[in-house]
C-alpha cells in the first residue's frame, strides 16, 4: 500500500509540475514580452530625443553657414573685384568659427583681368585662416557650382572635390552652401559658398550618444554619407554601395526611407549587428540624420534580468515538485478505510454507509461517486429525452430543406420558361425575315427596290436580334459555373479610352431605342485611358443604360464620367418610379427581378456587379437619389 501511495503521489506531482510549467512559462513570457516592448519603446523615445538634440546642434552650424553666406552675398555683388573678394572670404571665415571655409568663384570675364574665371578661397587650417587665389582648380563642373547655377537658388551640396585640391592637409569631403551671384543687370556672375567638413560634422555628432556604442550617420539625397564615425565612408560612398542586397535588404530599405525625407524608426542589421535606427530629415537641406543604437546596448539590462529569472524559475519548479509530493502523500492516508468499504460494496454488501462528503480531493470524489449513481441514471434518462427532441428537430430541419429544394425546382422551371420566352422572340423575328428574303420574285424592279431599301432594313433587324441572342447566351454562359471559370479572362487588362467605351455603349442602346435620348457628360479628355478590360466595362455600361431606358420615363437618361484621385466613376441616372427600398437587397442576386412581368433574365445587374468587382472596383445603387435610379460604377485608374 505504501508503494502504491508513493507511486500515485509521484505521478500527481509530475502532473502538477507539467501543468505549472506552461503556466509559469506563459506568465513569464507575457511579462518578458511586455517588458521587451516597453524597453523598446523607451529606447525609441530616448533615441528620438537625443536625435532631436543632435539636430539642433547641427542646425546651429548649418544656420551659421547659411547666414554668413546670405548676409554677405549682396555686398559681394556690389564689389566684384579681386581684392574685395579675397577680403570677403577671409572675413566670413574669421568671424564664423563654426564654418571651415569660404570660396567665391566667378564666371569667365566677370572680374577684370581674369578672363578664365576667378576663385578666392579662405579656409581654417588647424586654427590658422589661410586666404589665397586658386588658379589650378577648374570649378565650373563641380556640383557646388553647377547645381545652384542651374536651380538659381541656394542649396546644400556635398561636393565631390577634396580639400587636397585646395592645398589643405586633410583629404575629406566637404558640405557646401553655395548661393548664386548676379550683377546689376541680373546676370549670373558667380557663386559664393561657405563649407563645413564632413569630419567636423561627424565629430560634432559623436559628442552626444544615448548608449555607449551608439553612433550617428547622415545621408544626402543620393544616399552618400554626409556624416559617419567611419571616415572612410565620407569619400563619396553611399549606403546602397556598402550594403549587401542579399543579406542587408533592410539597410537598403533604410536608405530609401532616409533619401525620401521620411521620419521614423526601424530595426536594421548593420555590420551583422541588429540595431534600432531613428531617422529624420535635416531642416533646410536635402539630408537625413539617423542615430544607430545596437540592440546589445538597449537590451543589456533586460538580458541580465532574463538569466536571473530563468534560474529562479528552475528553483521554483523544483520546490513545487518537492512540496507537492509531500502534501499528496499526507492527503492519501485516509484512502484505506474508503477502500475497505468499496470492496464490501463489490461483494454485494449494499448496506454500507457511504455518505456524501464535502472534500473535493480524489478521496472525496471517490466517496461521492457511489452516492451519485442514481443521479447519473436520471442524467442518462434526460439524455435519451434530449436525443428524442434533437431527432424531432432534425426532422423539422429536413422538412424545411425539402421545401427549399422544391422551391428551387420551381424557380428552375420558371427560369427555363423565362429563357425560352426571351429567346423565342428574336428567333421568330430572324426566322420570319429569313423567309421574306427567300421568297422568289419575278418583278426585276421590285427586286431592285428590295435590295436597296428593305433588304438593308431586314438585314439590320436580323443582325440586331442576332446580337440580342448572342448577348443573352453569353450572359447565361457567364452566370454558369463554366462562365465563372472563363471570366478569368477579365484579368487581361489593356489601355481603354473611357469616352470611346461610353459612346459605343450609348450607340448600342440608342440603336435599340432610337426614340430615347441619352445624355453624356465627361470630366475626362478623349485621350484619357483607363487600364482595364474594355469588353466587360462596355457590357456593364450597356446593361446599366438598357435598364435605365427600360424602367424609366424614357425621357431623362444620362451617363456621366467623373475622375477622382485614384478612380473613375461611370454614373447612369434616370427618372422614373425607381426601385422600392424593400426590393433593393435582391437586385444584385442572380435570377432575381423586381417585377416578374418585365423582360429580362435577372442576370444583367448581378453580372455587372461581378464584373465591376473583378475589375477591382464596385457597382452600387445611390440610395440618396429619389427621382428614379442612379447606379455608380467605380473602377481604379490603373
TORMAR-694370 format. One line per 8 residues: number of its first residue (from 1); for each residue x, y, z of C-alpha. Coordinates in nm, 2 decimals, always signed. Example, Ala and Ser with C-alpha at 12.3 -4.5 7.8 and 13.67 -1.06 7.14 Angstrom:
BEGIN
1 = +1.23 -0.45 +0.78 ~ +1.37 -0.11 +0.71
END
This chain:
BEGIN
1 = +0.00 +0.00 +0.00 ~ +0.28 +0.24 +0.08 ~ +0.44 +0.16 -0.26 ~ +0.11 +0.24 -0.44 ~ +0.06 +0.56 -0.24 ~ +0.41 +0.68 -0.32 ~ +0.38 +0.60 -0.69 ~ +0.05 +0.78 -0.71
9 = +0.19 +1.08 -0.53 ~ +0.48 +1.10 -0.77 ~ +0.25 +1.08 -1.07 ~ +0.03 +1.35 -0.93 ~ +0.33 +1.57 -0.85 ~ +0.46 +1.53 -1.21 ~ +0.12 +1.62 -1.35 ~ +0.11 +1.93 -1.13
17 = +0.45 +2.02 -1.25 ~ +0.35 +1.97 -1.61 ~ +0.06 +2.20 -1.56 ~ +0.27 +2.45 -1.37 ~ +0.55 +2.47 -1.63 ~ +0.33 +2.60 -1.92 ~ +0.15 +2.85 -1.68 ~ +0.48 +2.97 -1.55
25 = +0.63 +3.00 -1.89 ~ +0.32 +3.17 -2.03 ~ +0.32 +3.42 -1.74 ~ +0.69 +3.49 -1.76 ~ +0.67 +3.50 -2.14 ~ +0.39 +3.76 -2.13 ~ +0.59 +3.96 -1.87 ~ +0.91 +3.95 -2.07
33 = +0.72 +4.03 -2.39 ~ +0.56 +4.34 -2.23 ~ +0.90 +4.43 -2.07 ~ +1.08 +4.39 -2.40 ~ +0.81 +4.61 -2.57 ~ +0.83 +4.88 -2.30 ~ +1.21 +4.88 -2.32 ~ +1.20 +4.90 -2.69
41 = +0.95 +5.19 -2.68 ~ +1.16 +5.37 -2.42 ~ +1.47 +5.32 -2.64 ~ +1.28 +5.47 -2.93 ~ +1.18 +5.78 -2.73 ~ +1.53 +5.81 -2.58 ~ +1.70 +5.78 -2.92 ~ +1.45 +6.02 -3.07
49 = +1.50 +6.28 -2.80 ~ +1.88 +6.26 -2.84 ~ +1.84 +6.27 -3.22 ~ +1.64 +6.60 -3.19 ~ +1.91 +6.74 -2.96 ~ +2.18 +6.65 -3.22 ~ +1.96 +6.80 -3.49 ~ +1.96 +7.13 -3.30
57 = +2.34 +7.12 -3.27 ~ +2.37 +7.06 -3.65 ~ +2.12 +7.33 -3.73 ~ +2.33 +7.58 -3.54 ~ +2.62 +7.51 -3.76 ~ +2.42 +7.50 -4.08 ~ +2.23 +7.82 -4.00 ~ +2.56 +7.99 -3.92
65 = +2.69 +7.89 -4.27 ~ +2.37 +8.00 -4.44 ~ +2.35 +8.33 -4.25 ~ +2.72 +8.41 -4.33 ~ +2.66 +8.34 -4.70 ~ +2.33 +8.52 -4.74 ~ +2.43 +8.83 -4.53 ~ +2.75 +8.89 -4.74
73 = +2.61 +8.80 -5.08 ~ +2.47 +9.14 -5.16 ~ +2.79 +9.31 -5.06 ~ +2.99 +9.08 -5.28 ~ +2.76 +9.16 -5.58 ~ +2.84 +9.53 -5.53 ~ +3.21 +9.48 -5.51 ~ +3.31 +9.24 -5.78
81 = +3.69 +9.30 -5.76 ~ +3.97 +9.05 -5.69 ~ +4.10 +9.22 -5.37 ~ +3.74 +9.27 -5.24 ~ +3.66 +8.90 -5.29 ~ +3.97 +8.79 -5.10 ~ +3.87 +9.02 -4.82 ~ +3.52 +8.89 -4.81
89 = +3.62 +8.52 -4.79 ~ +3.87 +8.60 -4.52 ~ +3.62 +8.80 -4.31 ~ +3.35 +8.53 -4.34 ~ +3.59 +8.25 -4.23 ~ +3.74 +8.46 -3.95 ~ +3.41 +8.58 -3.80 ~ +3.23 +8.24 -3.82
97 = +3.43 +7.98 -3.62 ~ +3.16 +7.72 -3.68 ~ +3.25 +7.71 -4.05 ~ +3.56 +7.56 -4.22 ~ +3.60 +7.79 -4.51 ~ +3.45 +8.02 -4.78 ~ +3.50 +8.05 -5.15 ~ +3.39 +8.30 -5.41
105 = +3.41 +8.17 -5.77 ~ +3.31 +8.38 -6.08 ~ +3.23 +8.33 -6.44 ~ +3.50 +8.39 -6.71 ~ +3.54 +8.77 -6.76 ~ +3.33 +8.87 -6.46 ~ +3.64 +9.00 -6.28 ~ +3.86 +9.24 -6.47
113 = +4.19 +9.09 -6.57 ~ +4.06 +8.73 -6.52 ~ +3.92 +8.61 -6.85 ~ +3.92 +8.24 -6.75 ~ +3.74 +8.29 -6.42 ~ +3.85 +8.38 -6.06 ~ +3.83 +8.19 -5.74 ~ +3.91 +8.34 -5.40
121 = +3.94 +8.09 -5.11 ~ +3.98 +8.12 -4.73 ~ +3.98 +7.82 -4.50 ~ +4.06 +7.73 -4.14 ~ +4.37 +7.51 -4.14 ~ +4.41 +7.38 -3.78 ~ +4.33 +7.72 -3.63 ~ +4.51 +7.93 -3.89
129 = +4.30 +8.13 -4.15 ~ +4.46 +8.10 -4.50 ~ +4.34 +8.31 -4.79 ~ +4.46 +8.25 -5.15 ~ +4.36 +8.28 -5.51 ~ +4.30 +7.93 -5.66 ~ +4.45 +7.92 -6.01 ~ +4.48 +7.55 -6.09
137 = +4.13 +7.44 -5.97 ~ +3.87 +7.40 -6.25 ~ +3.55 +7.45 -6.07 ~ +3.30 +7.50 -6.35 ~ +3.19 +7.14 -6.35 ~ +3.18 +7.09 -5.97 ~ +2.84 +7.02 -5.81 ~ +2.87 +7.31 -5.57
145 = +2.89 +7.54 -5.87 ~ +2.66 +7.37 -6.13 ~ +2.37 +7.29 -5.90 ~ +2.29 +7.64 -5.77 ~ +2.37 +7.79 -6.11 ~ +2.11 +7.56 -6.27 ~ +1.85 +7.59 -6.00 ~ +1.91 +7.96 -5.95
153 = +1.89 +7.93 -5.57 ~ +2.09 +7.83 -5.26 ~ +2.10 +7.47 -5.17 ~ +2.33 +7.25 -4.96 ~ +2.56 +7.03 -5.17 ~ +2.80 +6.76 -5.08 ~ +3.10 +6.84 -5.30 ~ +3.29 +6.56 -5.49
161 = +3.61 +6.77 -5.47 ~ +3.85 +6.70 -5.19 ~ +4.03 +6.95 -4.97 ~ +4.37 +6.84 -5.10 ~ +4.27 +7.02 -5.43 ~ +4.26 +7.34 -5.22 ~ +4.61 +7.28 -5.08 ~ +4.47 +7.17 -4.74
169 = +4.62 +6.90 -4.53 ~ +4.31 +6.69 -4.47 ~ +4.17 +6.48 -4.76 ~ +3.80 +6.46 -4.68 ~ +3.47 +6.56 -4.84 ~ +3.30 +6.89 -4.77 ~ +2.94 +7.01 -4.75 ~ +2.89 +7.35 -4.92
177 = +2.61 +7.61 -4.90 ~ +2.65 +7.80 -5.23 ~ +2.44 +8.10 -5.34 ~ +2.43 +8.24 -5.69 ~ +2.57 +8.60 -5.75 ~ +2.43 +8.85 -6.00 ~ +2.54 +9.18 -6.13 ~ +2.33 +9.50 -6.16
185 = +2.18 +9.36 -6.48 ~ +2.06 +9.04 -6.30 ~ +2.31 +8.84 -6.50 ~ +2.47 +8.54 -6.33 ~ +2.84 +8.62 -6.24 ~ +2.94 +8.35 -5.99 ~ +2.89 +8.16 -5.67 ~ +2.97 +8.24 -5.30
193 = +2.98 +7.93 -5.09 ~ +3.05 +7.85 -4.72 ~ +3.15 +7.50 -4.63 ~ +3.18 +7.26 -4.34 ~ +3.40 +6.95 -4.34 ~ +3.22 +6.62 -4.31 ~ +3.47 +6.51 -4.05 ~ +3.37 +6.82 -3.85
201 = +3.01 +6.72 -3.87 ~ +3.09 +6.36 -3.77 ~ +3.29 +6.47 -3.46 ~ +3.01 +6.71 -3.37 ~ +2.75 +6.43 -3.37 ~ +2.97 +6.19 -3.17 ~ +2.96 +6.42 -2.87 ~ +2.61 +6.32 -2.76
209 = +2.51 +5.95 -2.75 ~ +2.22 +5.77 -2.57 ~ +2.41 +5.44 -2.54 ~ +2.78 +5.36 -2.52 ~ +2.81 +5.21 -2.87 ~ +2.55 +5.42 -3.05 ~ +2.66 +5.65 -3.33 ~ +2.51 +5.88 -3.60
217 = +2.51 +5.88 -3.97 ~ +2.38 +6.15 -4.21 ~ +2.29 +6.09 -4.58 ~ +2.23 +6.33 -4.87 ~ +1.95 +6.30 -5.12 ~ +2.15 +6.04 -5.32 ~ +2.24 +5.82 -5.02 ~ +2.60 +5.95 -4.98
225 = +2.73 +5.96 -4.63 ~ +2.75 +6.32 -4.51 ~ +2.83 +6.22 -4.15 ~ +2.96 +5.89 -4.01 ~ +3.21 +5.78 -3.74 ~ +3.39 +5.57 -4.01 ~ +3.58 +5.84 -4.20 ~ +3.64 +5.61 -4.50
233 = +3.27 +5.63 -4.58 ~ +3.29 +6.01 -4.62 ~ +3.47 +5.98 -4.95 ~ +3.17 +5.95 -5.18 ~ +3.03 +5.61 -5.07 ~ +2.66 +5.56 -5.05 ~ +2.45 +5.35 -4.81 ~ +2.34 +5.15 -5.12
241 = +2.70 +5.07 -5.23 ~ +2.82 +4.95 -4.88 ~ +2.51 +4.73 -4.83 ~ +2.48 +4.36 -4.95 ~ +2.14 +4.34 -5.13 ~ +2.11 +3.97 -5.03 ~ +2.19 +3.99 -4.66 ~ +2.12 +4.36 -4.58
249 = +1.80 +4.44 -4.76 ~ +1.67 +4.62 -4.45 ~ +1.97 +4.86 -4.47 ~ +1.88 +4.94 -4.83 ~ +1.52 +5.00 -4.72 ~ +1.65 +5.24 -4.45 ~ +1.85 +5.42 -4.72 ~ +1.53 +5.47 -4.93
257 = +1.34 +5.60 -4.63 ~ +1.61 +5.85 -4.55 ~ +1.67 +5.97 -4.90 ~ +1.30 +6.03 -4.94 ~ +1.30 +6.26 -4.64 ~ +1.09 +6.03 -4.42 ~ +1.08 +6.04 -4.04 ~ +1.05 +5.73 -3.82
265 = +1.24 +5.43 -3.68 ~ +1.31 +5.07 -3.78 ~ +1.51 +4.76 -3.68 ~ +1.81 +4.71 -3.91 ~ +2.10 +4.47 -3.92 ~ +2.42 +4.68 -3.97 ~ +2.76 +4.50 -3.98 ~ +2.59 +4.18 -3.85
273 = +2.45 +4.37 -3.55 ~ +2.08 +4.41 -3.50 ~ +2.02 +4.78 -3.42 ~ +1.75 +5.03 -3.37 ~ +1.77 +5.32 -3.61 ~ +1.58 +5.65 -3.56 ~ +1.59 +5.90 -3.85 ~ +1.45 +6.23 -3.95
281 = +1.53 +6.49 -4.23 ~ +1.76 +6.78 -4.16 ~ +1.56 +7.10 -4.20 ~ +1.66 +7.33 -4.48 ~ +1.88 +7.06 -4.65 ~ +1.82 +6.75 -4.87 ~ +1.99 +6.54 -4.60 ~ +1.86 +6.30 -4.34
289 = +2.01 +6.23 -4.00 ~ +1.99 +5.89 -3.82 ~ +2.11 +5.76 -3.49 ~ +2.21 +5.39 -3.47 ~ +2.16 +5.21 -3.13 ~ +2.28 +4.85 -3.11 ~ +2.03 +4.61 -2.95 ~ +2.31 +4.47 -2.73
297 = +2.32 +4.81 -2.56 ~ +1.95 +4.86 -2.54 ~ +1.87 +4.51 -2.41 ~ +2.18 +4.47 -2.19 ~ +1.99 +4.50 -1.86 ~ +1.70 +4.30 -1.99 ~ +1.93 +4.01 -2.09 ~ +2.09 +4.01 -1.75
305 = +1.75 +4.00 -1.59 ~ +1.65 +3.71 -1.81 ~ +1.93 +3.49 -1.68 ~ +1.82 +3.57 -1.32 ~ +1.46 +3.50 -1.38 ~ +1.53 +3.17 -1.56 ~ +1.74 +3.05 -1.26 ~ +1.47 +3.15 -1.02
313 = +1.21 +2.97 -1.23 ~ +1.40 +2.64 -1.23 ~ +1.45 +2.66 -0.85 ~ +1.08 +2.74 -0.80 ~ +0.97 +2.44 -1.01 ~ +1.19 +2.21 -0.81 ~ +1.04 +2.34 -0.48 ~ +0.69 +2.30 -0.62
321 = +0.76 +1.93 -0.70 ~ +0.90 +1.86 -0.36 ~ +0.63 +2.02 -0.15 ~ +0.35 +1.89 -0.38 ~ +0.48 +1.53 -0.34 ~ +0.48 +1.56 +0.04 ~ +0.13 +1.71 +0.06 ~ -0.02 +1.45 -0.17
329 = +0.14 +1.17 +0.03 ~ -0.02 +1.31 +0.35 ~ -0.36 +1.36 +0.19 ~ -0.38 +1.00 +0.07 ~ -0.35 +0.84 +0.41 ~ -0.74 +0.82 +0.47 ~ -0.77 +0.61 +0.15 ~ -0.75 +0.28 +0.33
337 = -1.09 +0.29 +0.51 ~ -1.26 +0.40 +0.19 ~ -1.10 +0.11 +0.00 ~ -1.24 -0.14 +0.25 ~ -1.60 +0.00 +0.21 ~ -1.56 -0.01 -0.16 ~ -1.46 -0.38 -0.15 ~ -1.77 -0.46 +0.07
345 = -1.99 -0.30 -0.19 ~ -1.82 -0.51 -0.46 ~ -1.90 -0.82 -0.26 ~ -2.27 -0.73 -0.26 ~ -2.30 -0.56 +0.08 ~ -2.50 -0.27 -0.04 ~ -2.59 -0.16 +0.32 ~ -2.26 +0.00 +0.36
353 = -2.30 +0.36 +0.47 ~ -2.10 +0.58 +0.23 ~ -2.22 +0.93 +0.28 ~ -2.16 +1.24 +0.08 ~ -1.85 +1.44 +0.19 ~ -1.75 +1.79 +0.14 ~ -1.40 +1.70 +0.04 ~ -1.30 +1.80 -0.32
361 = -0.99 +1.59 -0.35 ~ -0.97 +1.25 -0.51 ~ -1.09 +1.07 -0.20 ~ -1.40 +1.29 -0.17 ~ -1.47 +1.23 -0.54 ~ -1.44 +0.86 -0.50 ~ -1.67 +0.86 -0.20 ~ -1.93 +1.07 -0.37
369 = -1.93 +0.86 -0.68 ~ -2.14 +0.59 -0.52 ~ -2.39 +0.84 -0.39 ~ -2.44 +0.99 -0.73 ~ -2.52 +0.67 -0.92 ~ -2.89 +0.74 -0.91 ~ -2.83 +1.10 -1.02 ~ -2.63 +0.95 -1.31
377 = -2.92 +0.73 -1.40 ~ -3.15 +1.03 -1.41 ~ -2.90 +1.21 -1.62 ~ -2.90 +0.93 -1.88 ~ -3.28 +0.93 -1.89 ~ -3.27 +1.30 -1.96 ~ -3.01 +1.24 -2.22 ~ -3.25 +1.00 -2.40
385 = -3.52 +1.26 -2.38 ~ -3.29 +1.52 -2.52 ~ -3.18 +1.28 -2.80 ~ -3.55 +1.24 -2.89 ~ -3.61 +1.61 -2.91 ~ -3.30 +1.65 -3.12 ~ -3.42 +1.39 -3.36 ~ -3.75 +1.58 -3.39
393 = -3.56 +1.90 -3.46 ~ -3.36 +1.72 -3.73 ~ -3.69 +1.61 -3.89 ~ -3.82 +1.96 -3.89 ~ -3.49 +2.08 -4.05 ~ -3.51 +1.81 -4.31 ~ -3.87 +1.91 -4.39 ~ -3.76 +2.27 -4.43
401 = -3.47 +2.17 -4.65 ~ -3.71 +1.96 -4.87 ~ -3.93 +2.27 -4.90 ~ -3.64 +2.48 -5.01 ~ -3.54 +2.21 -5.27 ~ -3.89 +2.22 -5.41 ~ -3.89 +2.60 -5.43 ~ -3.55 +2.58 -5.61
409 = -3.70 +2.33 -5.86 ~ -4.00 +2.56 -5.92 ~ -3.76 +2.85 -5.96 ~ -3.56 +2.65 -6.22 ~ -3.88 +2.58 -6.41 ~ -3.98 +2.94 -6.41 ~ -3.63 +3.04 -6.52 ~ -3.63 +2.79 -6.81
417 = -3.97 +2.92 -6.92 ~ -3.84 +3.28 -6.90 ~ -3.53 +3.19 -7.10 ~ -3.75 +3.02 -7.36 ~ -3.97 +3.32 -7.39 ~ -3.67 +3.56 -7.41 ~ -3.50 +3.35 -7.68 ~ -3.82 +3.28 -7.88
425 = -3.90 +3.64 -7.97 ~ -3.57 +3.73 -8.15 ~ -3.56 +3.38 -8.31 ~ -3.91 +3.43 -8.45 ~ -3.81 +3.77 -8.59 ~ -3.49 +3.62 -8.75 ~ -3.68 +3.32 -8.90 ~ -3.96 +3.55 -9.03
433 = -3.73 +3.79 -9.21 ~ -3.52 +3.50 -9.34 ~ -3.84 +3.36 -9.50 ~ -3.91 +3.70 -9.65 ~ -3.56 +3.71 -9.80 ~ -3.61 +3.36 -9.95 ~ -3.94 +3.45 -10.13 ~ -3.87 +3.45 -10.51
441 = -3.99 +3.74 -10.72 ~ -4.04 +3.78 -11.10 ~ -4.05 +4.15 -11.10 ~ -3.70 +4.29 -11.15 ~ -3.79 +4.64 -11.04 ~ -3.93 +4.50 -10.72 ~ -3.61 +4.31 -10.66 ~ -3.41 +4.62 -10.71
449 = -3.62 +4.81 -10.45 ~ -3.58 +4.52 -10.21 ~ -3.20 +4.53 -10.25 ~ -3.17 +4.90 -10.19 ~ -3.42 +4.97 -9.91 ~ -3.59 +4.68 -9.75 ~ -3.31 +4.42 -9.77 ~ -3.08 +4.66 -9.58
457 = -3.35 +4.72 -9.31 ~ -3.42 +4.34 -9.28 ~ -3.05 +4.27 -9.25 ~ -3.02 +4.53 -8.98 ~ -3.31 +4.38 -8.79 ~ -3.17 +4.03 -8.82 ~ -2.83 +4.15 -8.71 ~ -2.98 +4.33 -8.41
465 = -3.18 +4.03 -8.30 ~ -2.88 +3.80 -8.35 ~ -2.68 +4.03 -8.13 ~ -2.95 +4.01 -7.87 ~ -2.95 +3.63 -7.88 ~ -2.57 +3.62 -7.86 ~ -2.57 +3.86 -7.57 ~ -2.84 +3.66 -7.39
473 = -2.65 +3.33 -7.44 ~ -2.32 +3.49 -7.32 ~ -2.50 +3.62 -7.01 ~ -2.63 +3.27 -6.94 ~ -2.28 +3.13 -7.01 ~ -2.12 +3.39 -6.79 ~ -2.36 +3.32 -6.50 ~ -2.29 +2.95 -6.51
481 = -2.00 +2.76 -6.33 ~ -1.82 +2.74 -6.66 ~ -1.87 +3.11 -6.72 ~ -1.72 +3.18 -6.38 ~ -1.41 +2.99 -6.49 ~ -1.39 +3.16 -6.82 ~ -1.43 +3.50 -6.66 ~ -1.06 +3.47 -6.56
489 = -1.01 +3.64 -6.90 ~ -1.12 +3.95 -6.73 ~ -0.77 +3.98 -6.58 ~ -0.64 +4.07 -6.93 ~ -0.62 +4.44 -6.89 ~ -0.53 +4.70 -7.16 ~ -0.55 +5.08 -7.20 ~ -0.91 +5.17 -7.28
497 = -1.05 +5.51 -7.38 ~ -1.32 +5.60 -7.13 ~ -1.52 +5.83 -7.36 ~ -1.49 +5.58 -7.65 ~ -1.64 +5.30 -7.45 ~ -1.92 +5.52 -7.33 ~ -2.00 +5.64 -7.68 ~ -2.01 +5.28 -7.81
505 = -2.24 +5.18 -7.53 ~ -2.47 +5.48 -7.60 ~ -2.47 +5.39 -7.97 ~ -2.57 +5.03 -7.89 ~ -2.86 +5.14 -7.66 ~ -2.99 +5.41 -7.89 ~ -2.98 +5.17 -8.19 ~ -3.23 +4.95 -8.00
513 = -3.43 +5.25 -7.87 ~ -3.40 +5.53 -8.13 ~ -3.67 +5.73 -7.96 ~ -3.49 +5.76 -7.62 ~ -3.23 +6.04 -7.59 ~ -2.93 +5.95 -7.38 ~ -2.73 +6.24 -7.24 ~ -2.35 +6.21 -7.20
521 = -2.11 +6.43 -6.99 ~ -1.74 +6.35 -6.92 ~ -1.49 +6.52 -6.70 ~ -1.20 +6.34 -6.87 ~ -1.04 +6.41 -7.21 ~ -1.10 +6.19 -7.51 ~ -0.73 +6.07 -7.49 ~ -0.77 +5.97 -7.12
529 = -0.70 +5.59 -7.09 ~ -0.82 +5.35 -6.82 ~ -0.62 +5.03 -6.76 ~ -0.90 +4.77 -6.76 ~ -1.08 +4.51 -6.96 ~ -1.28 +4.71 -7.23 ~ -1.52 +4.43 -7.31 ~ -1.65 +4.38 -6.96
537 = -1.66 +4.76 -6.90 ~ -1.86 +4.82 -7.22 ~ -2.10 +4.53 -7.12 ~ -2.16 +4.68 -6.78 ~ -2.23 +5.03 -6.91 ~ -2.46 +4.89 -7.18 ~ -2.66 +4.69 -6.92 ~ -2.70 +4.99 -6.69
545 = -2.82 +5.21 -6.98 ~ -3.06 +4.93 -7.10 ~ -3.21 +4.91 -6.75 ~ -3.24 +5.29 -6.74 ~ -3.42 +5.31 -7.07 ~ -3.64 +5.01 -6.99 ~ -3.76 +5.11 -6.64 ~ -3.76 +5.49 -6.66
553 = -3.98 +5.75 -6.82 ~ -3.76 +5.72 -7.14 ~ -3.70 +6.09 -7.14 ~ -3.42 +6.16 -6.89 ~ -3.14 +5.91 -6.92 ~ -2.79 +6.03 -6.87 ~ -2.43 +5.89 -6.85 ~ -2.16 +6.09 -6.66
561 = -1.79 +6.02 -6.63 ~ -1.61 +6.17 -6.32 ~ -1.24 +6.14 -6.24 ~ -1.11 +6.12 -5.89 ~ -0.75 +6.08 -5.75 ~ -0.73 +5.71 -5.80 ~ -1.06 +5.61 -5.95 ~ -1.30 +5.69 -6.24
569 = -1.68 +5.68 -6.18 ~ -1.94 +5.60 -6.45 ~ -2.28 +5.73 -6.33 ~ -2.60 +5.62 -6.50 ~ -2.91 +5.83 -6.39 ~ -3.27 +5.81 -6.50 ~ -3.60 +5.95 -6.38 ~ -3.90 +5.72 -6.31
577 = -4.05 +5.50 -6.05 ~ -3.71 +5.38 -5.93 ~ -3.66 +5.07 -5.71 ~ -3.86 +5.02 -5.39 ~ -3.65 +5.02 -5.08 ~ -3.77 +4.68 -4.98 ~ -3.65 +4.53 -5.32 ~ -3.30 +4.69 -5.33
585 = -3.14 +4.40 -5.14 ~ -3.22 +4.15 -5.42 ~ -3.14 +4.35 -5.73 ~ -2.78 +4.21 -5.74 ~ -2.89 +3.84 -5.68 ~ -2.88 +3.61 -5.98 ~ -3.21 +3.53 -6.15 ~ -3.40 +3.78 -5.93
593 = -3.62 +4.05 -6.07 ~ -3.81 +4.33 -5.90 ~ -4.11 +4.27 -6.13 ~ -4.17 +3.91 -6.26 ~ -4.38 +4.05 -6.55 ~ -4.09 +4.26 -6.70 ~ -3.85 +4.14 -6.97 ~ -3.50 +4.00 -6.88
601 = -3.35 +3.70 -6.71 ~ -3.25 +3.87 -6.38 ~ -2.88 +3.84 -6.48 ~ -2.78 +4.19 -6.60 ~ -2.72 +4.37 -6.27 ~ -2.56 +4.06 -6.09 ~ -2.32 +4.01 -6.38 ~ -2.24 +4.38 -6.39
609 = -2.17 +4.37 -6.01 ~ -1.94 +4.06 -6.06 ~ -1.75 +4.23 -6.35 ~ -1.70 +4.55 -6.15 ~ -1.56 +4.36 -5.86 ~ -1.34 +4.15 -6.09 ~ -1.20 +4.47 -6.24 ~ -1.10 +4.59 -5.89
617 = -1.40 +4.83 -5.84 ~ -1.76 +4.82 -5.74 ~ -2.12 +4.88 -5.86 ~ -2.36 +5.04 -5.62 ~ -2.71 +5.19 -5.62 ~ -2.71 +5.55 -5.49 ~ -2.97 +5.54 -5.21 ~ -2.96 +5.92 -5.18
625 = -3.12 +5.97 -5.52 ~ -3.50 +5.95 -5.51 ~ -3.62 +6.07 -5.86 ~ -3.55 +5.74 -6.02 ~ -3.24 +5.52 -6.02 ~ -2.87 +5.62 -6.01 ~ -2.61 +5.34 -6.05 ~ -2.24 +5.43 -5.98
633 = -1.97 +5.21 -6.14 ~ -1.63 +5.29 -5.98 ~ -1.31 +5.15 -6.12 ~ -0.94 +5.21 -6.04 ~ -0.75 +5.41 -6.30 ~ -0.46 +5.15 -6.32
END
